[in-house]
C-alpha cells in the first residue's frame, strides 16, 4: 500500500476550504495527510483551525515587507521543509514570485472563485454580476507564474439569479467550492489527471481537452 500523500495547505483567511480538506483526510475520502498549514497573515483564523486539529502551522506575516521576492523565497523554503508532495492554495491571497513557484510547478494547485479564464484576481462575484453573466462558479487550476493562468483541472458551475448580490453569490458558491477542491485533490492523488510538460493529461495519456466538471460530488 502506498504511503498517504503529504499535503501542505497555504491560507490567508477563514479556512473553510481547509476544513473541507481536513474532513476529507480524516474520513478517508483523500488518501492523504496535511503535514503543514502555512499562512501569510499571522492572525488568520485558518491557522487556529489547523492548530486545533493538531496540524503543524507556519505563520509568517507578509504585510510590511518591502522585498517581495525575498519574503516569498523564505516562506516557500519553510513550506518545502515539511516535505509535501502537493501544495494546495486554499484562500491564499498572495501572488507568489515566479522563482518561488518554479520548483513546485505541476505540484501546486489553487482554488479560484470564477470560471477561469474569466475574472482572474479579486472581486470575482461583483465582476460577474456587473457583466450580466447568467452563470458563475469556481475553478481549480495549477499554479504558474502568471496570475490565475495555469491549466484548469476542474470547475463547478451554478446559475446567477436576478437580484443576486455578491454576498449571496459567495454564500451559495462556497459549499460547491469545498466539494470541488476535495474532488480535484482526489483526482490528482488517484492519478486520473496528471501534469506533463505544461499540459494536463488523463491517466491514459490523452490530453485533457476541457476542465473536468463537478456534478454532485464527482468529477466528470
ABEGO torsion letter per residue (X at the ends): XBBBBBBBBBBABAGAAAAAAAAAAAAGABBBBBABBBBABAABAAAAAAAAAGBBBBBBBABGBABAAAAAAAAAAAAAAAGBABBBBBGBBBBBBAAAAAAABGABBBBBBBBOABGBEBGAAAAAAAAGBABBEBBBBBBBABBGABBBABBBBBBBBBGBBAAAAAAAAAAAAAAAAAAAAAAAAAGABBBBGGBBBBAAGBBBABBBBBBEABBX
